[in-house]
Amino acid sequence: MKSFSNKYMLLYALGLAAVVAVLLTLVATSLKPRQQKNQDAEKKQMILKTIGIETSREEAAELFEKNVRIPQKSNGEDDYYLFNGGVIIPLKGNGLWGPIGGYLALDSSFTVVGAVFTHESETPGLGAEIATDKFAQRFVGKQMASQPIVVRKNADHNSINEVDAISGSTMTCNGVSAMMTAAFEHYSHLRKEVNK
């Protein structure tokens, strides 16, 4: 059996690591455009879902172009969209274990016509329930014209701005309420644009 020196083994390991690093870099770089395309398609699917249009990734871009308009923005910071009779605003916040977000479609009176929520790492069966249609439907018909929507335990179902929380996911629901408050404060100026 042939014996190799420590220097040879070290150089061999470094060479192998360099080859693997180069290969991984090439693969990651070549997949970047495909990943970005998939992320854009998923974003368009979520935005379309808020206005009641379910679609595949392949059809998302075409349906987005037909149904959603991206307004000219003077400051370049706002990331909102217009649809026939309303506005779709993005939601960003923090849940218990990580980022949460989504989109909220509001008609000209700032009444919710659709909602979609996402999460990266909330607890399955608890906080992760925000990503279900059942939770999103709780927001439909609620208003953000004069105050933000609040997610709370034992919410008043007759209230125009209260949504019942998910049992066992207090921190995630607090994060959803914080997202709603931030969106209300940041996008309240859009009522004028929607009513043009």
C-alpha positions as CSV (number, residue, x, y, z in Angstrom):
1,M,0.0,0.0,0.0
2,K,1.3,3.4,-1.1
3,S,1.8,6.0,1.6
4,F,1.2,9.7,0.8
5,S,2.8,12.6,2.6
6,N,0.8,15.1,4.6
7,K,1.8,17.8,2.0
8,Y,0.3,15.7,-0.8
9,M,-2.9,15.0,1.1
10,L,-3.3,18.7,2.0
11,L,-2.7,19.8,-1.6
12,Y,-5.1,17.1,-2.9
13,A,-7.8,18.3,-0.5
14,L,-7.3,21.9,-1.4
15,G,-7.5,21.1,-5.1
16,L,-10.6,19.0,-4.7
17,A,-12.2,21.8,-2.6
18,A,-11.3,24.4,-5.3
19,V,-12.8,22.3,-8.1
20,V,-16.1,21.7,-6.1
21,A,-16.3,25.4,-5.3
22,V,-15.9,26.4,-9.0
23,L,-18.6,23.8,-10.0
24,L,-21.0,25.0,-7.3
25,T,-20.4,28.7,-8.3
26,L,-21.1,27.8,-12.0
27,V,-24.3,25.9,-11.1
28,A,-25.6,28.7,-8.8
29,T,-24.8,31.4,-11.4
30,S,-26.4,29.5,-14.2
31,L,-29.6,28.8,-12.2
32,K,-30.0,32.4,-11.0
33,P,-32.1,33.6,-13.9
34,R,-34.4,30.6,-13.6
35,Q,-34.8,31.2,-9.9
36,Q,-35.6,34.9,-10.4
37,K,-38.2,34.0,-13.1
38,N,-39.9,31.5,-10.7
39,Q,-39.9,34.1,-7.9
40,D,-41.4,36.7,-10.2
41,A,-44.1,34.2,-11.4
42,E,-44.9,33.3,-7.8
43,K,-45.3,36.9,-6.9
44,K,-47.6,37.6,-9.8
45,Q,-49.6,34.5,-8.9
46,M,-50.1,35.8,-5.3
47,I,-51.0,39.3,-6.5
48,L,-53.6,37.8,-9.0
49,K,-55.0,35.6,-6.2
50,T,-55.9,38.6,-4.2
51,I,-58.3,39.8,-6.9
52,G,-59.7,36.3,-7.4
53,I,-57.7,35.0,-10.3
54,E,-56.1,31.6,-9.7
55,T,-53.5,30.7,-12.3
56,S,-50.5,28.6,-13.1
57,R,-46.9,29.9,-13.1
58,E,-46.9,29.7,-16.9
59,E,-50.0,31.9,-17.4
60,A,-49.2,34.3,-14.5
61,A,-47.3,36.9,-16.5
62,E,-49.9,37.1,-19.3
63,L,-52.8,37.4,-16.8
64,F,-50.9,39.9,-14.7
65,E,-50.4,42.2,-17.8
66,K,-54.1,42.0,-18.6
67,N,-55.5,42.6,-15.0
68,V,-52.9,44.6,-13.0
69,R,-51.3,47.9,-13.7
70,I,-48.0,49.1,-12.2
71,P,-48.4,52.9,-11.6
72,Q,-45.7,55.5,-12.2
73,K,-44.1,56.2,-8.9
74,S,-42.5,59.5,-8.1
75,N,-40.3,58.3,-5.2
76,G,-39.6,54.8,-6.5
77,E,-40.1,53.3,-3.0
78,D,-43.7,52.3,-3.0
79,D,-44.4,48.8,-4.4
80,Y,-48.1,48.7,-5.0
81,Y,-50.3,47.8,-7.9
82,L,-53.6,49.0,-9.4
83,F,-56.4,46.8,-10.6
84,N,-59.9,47.7,-12.0
85,G,-61.4,49.6,-9.1
86,G,-58.7,49.2,-6.5
87,V,-55.2,48.9,-5.2
88,I,-53.0,45.9,-4.2
89,I,-50.5,46.6,-1.4
90,P,-47.7,44.5,-0.2
91,L,-47.4,43.4,3.4
92,K,-44.1,42.8,5.2
93,G,-43.5,42.0,8.8
94,N,-42.1,39.5,11.4
95,G,-43.8,36.5,12.8
96,L,-42.6,34.3,15.7
97,W,-39.8,32.6,13.8
98,G,-39.1,34.7,10.8
99,P,-40.4,37.0,8.1
100,I,-44.1,37.0,7.1
101,G,-45.7,38.9,4.3
102,G,-48.4,38.9,1.6
103,Y,-50.7,41.1,-0.4
104,L,-53.9,42.9,0.3
105,A,-56.4,43.9,-2.4
106,L,-58.5,46.9,-1.5
107,D,-61.4,48.4,-3.5
108,S,-62.0,52.2,-3.9
109,S,-63.5,52.4,-0.4
110,F,-60.5,50.6,1.0
111,T,-62.5,47.5,1.8
112,V,-60.6,44.2,1.5
113,V,-61.6,42.2,-1.6
114,G,-58.8,39.6,-1.3
115,A,-55.7,38.7,0.8
116,V,-52.8,36.3,0.5
117,F,-50.3,35.7,3.3
118,T,-46.9,33.9,3.3
119,H,-44.3,32.9,5.9
120,E,-40.9,31.4,5.8
121,S,-40.7,29.5,9.1
122,E,-43.8,29.7,11.2
123,T,-44.9,26.7,13.2
124,P,-47.0,24.2,11.2
125,G,-50.5,23.9,12.4
126,L,-50.2,27.2,14.3
127,G,-48.6,30.3,12.9
128,A,-48.2,28.7,9.5
129,E,-52.0,28.8,9.2
130,I,-51.7,32.4,8.1
131,A,-50.8,31.0,4.6
132,T,-54.2,29.3,4.3
133,D,-57.1,30.5,2.3
134,K,-59.3,30.1,5.4
135,F,-57.3,32.7,7.3
136,A,-57.1,35.1,4.3
137,Q,-60.9,34.9,3.8
138,R,-61.3,36.4,7.3
139,F,-60.1,39.7,5.9
140,V,-62.5,40.0,3.0
141,G,-65.1,42.7,3.7
142,K,-63.0,44.4,6.4
143,Q,-62.1,48.1,5.9
144,M,-58.8,50.0,6.2
145,A,-60.3,53.4,5.3
146,S,-60.0,55.1,8.7
147,Q,-58.0,52.6,10.8
148,P,-55.9,49.5,10.3
149,I,-57.2,46.0,10.5
150,V,-56.4,44.3,13.8
151,V,-56.0,40.6,14.4
152,R,-57.1,39.6,17.9
153,K,-58.5,36.8,20.0
154,N,-62.3,36.8,20.2
155,A,-62.6,39.5,17.6
156,D,-66.0,41.2,17.2
157,H,-67.2,39.7,13.9
158,N,-69.5,42.7,13.3
159,S,-66.5,45.1,13.5
160,I,-65.3,46.6,10.2
161,N,-61.6,46.2,11.2
162,E,-61.3,43.2,13.5
163,V,-60.2,39.7,12.4
164,D,-60.3,36.7,14.7
165,A,-56.8,35.4,15.5
166,I,-55.5,31.8,15.1
167,S,-55.6,29.9,18.4
168,G,-52.1,29.2,19.6
169,S,-50.3,31.6,17.3
170,T,-50.3,34.9,19.3
171,M,-46.9,36.1,18.1
172,T,-47.6,35.4,14.4
173,C,-51.0,37.1,14.7
174,N,-49.4,40.1,16.4
175,G,-47.1,40.3,13.4
176,V,-50.0,40.3,11.0
177,S,-51.6,43.1,13.0
178,A,-48.3,45.0,12.9
179,M,-48.1,44.5,9.1
180,M,-51.6,45.9,8.8
181,T,-50.8,49.0,10.9
182,A,-47.6,49.6,8.9
183,A,-49.5,49.2,5.6
184,F,-52.2,51.5,6.8
185,E,-49.7,54.2,7.7
186,H,-47.6,53.8,4.6
187,Y,-50.3,53.5,2.0
188,S,-53.1,55.7,3.2
189,H,-52.2,58.3,0.6
190,L,-53.3,55.8,-2.1
191,R,-57.0,56.4,-1.5
192,K,-56.8,59.5,-3.7
193,E,-55.1,57.5,-6.5
194,V,-57.6,54.7,-6.4
195,N,-60.5,57.1,-6.6
196,K,-59.1,58.8,-9.8
